[in-house]
């Protein structure tokens, strides 16, 4: 068999895949823009990292390289600045590179007075790390929460006060969420997962529930 004859077919296949991806992304942008307008958000297809400058110290924004913000939606209402956007970064290089992209929900409010912390799903590497002193704030009264989530932060006493029964119970029923917070800012996302445009409103309402939950807790800190 003359394998060189397969080269044109391979080229056509690659071009077809690229075309489908481009069309899919274009359709996604159009749908997100429509959803943003429906929810009363402004919309910017491509934004600079300066647009999320207030959250730059969070772990997510210090991973990898080639960091980009896409589909930025913003709104200010009732003292709350809300931003929703797709954020991507790349780790490694060449054939060993990997690009992660996720939809981030960012809330900023003077009513938040949060200790710096990160809450994320716990994996086997975290469990191994704990045996070598890797921090994980566990709650003996809530083994399910401690089993599924890794909670870290410098001010452990304040973090324990923040995570009362109401907060812990809410996260026990919603696994897979990552929360990073500090001061007046809180971001929520699922690692390497983008929200479908048709699910944007539902996910926004869910993430806003987490924001409101921490706002209520801050009244007691």
N, C-alpha and C positions, 0 to 999 in steps of 0.2 A: 504494500500500500504506500502511495506517495503522500506522506504526511504533510508535505508543504501545501497540498491542495486544501488542507483543512484551515490554513491560516486565514483566508478570506472569511470563512464561516465564523471563526473565532472573533475576528475583528467586528463582523456584523453583530454577533452576540453581545460583545462588550459595548458597542455603540447603543444597541437596543436597551441594555440594562441601564446605562447612563441616562438615556432619554427618559426611561420610566421613572428613575429616581428624581430627575429634574422636574418632571411633570408632577410627581407626587409632592415634592417640596413646594412647588408653586401653588398647587391646590391647597396645601396646608396653610400657607401664608394668607391666601385669600379668605379661607374659612376663619382663621384666627383673627384677622382684621375685622371681619363681620361680627364675630363674637365680642371682640373688644368694644366695638361701637355699641353693641346691644347692652353691654354691661356698664357703659359710661366711661370706658377707659380710652386714653389716647393710645395710638399705635405707631411704632417705629419698626420697620422690617429689620434693619441692622443698626445696632447701637455700639458705642464704644464702652470700654470697661469703666470709664469715668462715670457712666450712668449708674453703676452699682458701687461707687467709691465708698459709700458709707458702710458697706459690708465686707470690704476688701480683706479684713483681718481674719475672717472666718476660714476654716479649714478648706472648704470646697474651692475657694478662689486662690488657693496656694498650691494646688496640685498640678503637676505637669506643665505643659507649655501650649502655645498656639491657642490661647484662651479667647473665646468669642461670645458675644451676647447677640441673640437674635429674637425677633418677634417680641420686642419690649412693649408691654402694656402698663400704663401708669394712671393712677387716680388718687386724688386727695379728697377725703370726705370725713367729716366729724373728727378732725384731729388725727386721722390715720393716713399715712402715705403708703399706698399699696403698689407694688410692682410685681408683674408676672412676666417671666421671660424664659427662653430656652438658653441654657448655658452649656458650652462645650469646652473640653480641654483634651489634649493628647498626651499620652505617656509613652515613653520609649521613642524609638526612631526606626526608619526604614521598614523592613519587613516585620519588625517586632513592635511596631507602633500600634497603639490602640486609642481610639477616640471615644470618649464618653460624653453623652449629651443627656440632659435632664431638664425638666421644667421646674423652675424655682418660683416659689411664692414668698415674697418679701414684704414684711410689715414693719412700719416704724411709727412709734407713738410715744409721747411724753408720759403716757400712763404706764409704760413698761419701765421697770427698774430691775432688770434681770442680772443675776450673776452670770458670768461667762460659762457656758456649758455646751456640750454636744451630746445628743442622744441619737444612737443609731442601732440598727439590728446587730445583734452579737453573732459572731461566727466562730469557727473552731480555732482560728488563729488568735482571736482575742482571748479565748479560754486558755490557750497555751501560754499566751503572754502574761496572764494573771499569775501564773505559777512563778514568774520571774519578776513580779512586782508591778506589772502593768495595771494602772488604776481602773477600777470598775466599781462605781458606787451601787452597791446592792441593798435591797430592803428585805430583811428576813420575813417580814409579815406578808410580802408579795413575791413569792417564789416564781410565779409565771412571768411577771414583769422582769425580774432579774435574770431569768433564763433566756428571754428573747431579746433583751436590750442591753447595750453597753452605754453607761452614763458616766461622763467624765467632766471634770472642771476643777479649778484651783480652790474655790471657796466651797468645800464640801458641806460644812454646816448649813450655809445658806441654800445650797442646792437641795439638801435634804428637806429643809423647811419649805422650799418651793414645791417639791414633789410630794404633795399630800395624797391622801387616798383618792380624792376626785381625779387628780391628774393621772396618777398611776393606773387607776381603773380604766380611764379613757384610752390610754395607750395599750393596755392589755387587749382591748377590743379592736385595735387598729394597728396591726403589725406591719412593719416594713417602712414606716415613716422615719425620716431623718430630720431632726430639729437642731439648728445651731442658733445660739442666741447670746446676747450680751448687751447690757445697757438698754437702749431704747429700740433695738432692732432684733427681729426674729425672722429666720427663714425656714421654710419647710420644703422638702422635696423627697422623691424616691430615687435612689441612685440609678443612673443610666436609664431612666424611664421618662419619656415625654408624654404629656397629656394629649389625648386626641381632642381636636377642636370641639367635637360634639359633647365631650365630657368636661369641658373647661368650667362651665358654670357650677356643676356638681362638685368638682374638685376644689374650686375656689371657695365654695361654701364650707366644705369640709376643713380646709386649711384655715379659714377664718374662725372656725370653731376652736381650733387649737390656739390661735391668737387671743381670742376672747377668754379662753380658759386661763391663760397665763396673765392676762390683764387682771382678772378677778383675784388671782393669787397674789399679785403684786400689791394689792390693797392691804395685805396682811403681813408684808415683809418689813 
